[in-house]
Amino acid sequence: MPDCPAKMPLAGKNLDGLADRVNVVVVYTIEAHPEGDPHPYGGRTDTPMVNMCSGIVYGQPKTLSKRMELMKEFVEHTATTHPVWADGMGNLAWEALGSGPNLAGLVDTNGTVLVKQGWLNTDTIRGEIEQWPAKKQ
């Protein structure tokens, strides 16, 4: 999560003015570097020093209620103004968007994933969005 709080204000700022094209929703997913549990990208325990120094040290939630608790901390820590949803314990959203940290995706109204990014890049995602026509009101 240390990279994520830095990206959240930037994401909001870079997506300003695009409300006629998209709705932005943040999906809280699996912990990328859980303390004491294998991380999802290599199966080993690896809590980065930046997490330790930032006080962002959590185990992998085993229940949806624990994930929701961590999601609420995330919302408070990032002060995001976007709606935040929690991925279910089957991690279906995380897998559909590419199984990476700080994911970004563009999903059409039919639920089809059109663009996936393993790391949110607000400049390129904005470019993708600007190519879309305005939403029908």
Sequence and secondary structure as in RCSB ss.txt:
>XXXX:A:sequence
MPDCPAKMPLAGKNLDGLADRVNVVVVYTIEAHPEGDPHPYGGRTDTPMVNMCSGIVYGQPKTLSKRMELMKEFV
EHTATTHPVWADGMGNLAWEALGSGPNLAGLVDTNGTVLVKQGWLNTDTIRGEIEQWPAKKQ
>XXXX:A:secstr
  HHHHHHHHHHHHTTT TTT    EEE   SS TTS  TTTSS    HHHHHHT      SSHHHHHHHHHHHH
HHHT  S EEE  TT HHHHHTTS TT EEEE TTS EEEEESS  HHHHHHHHHTS     
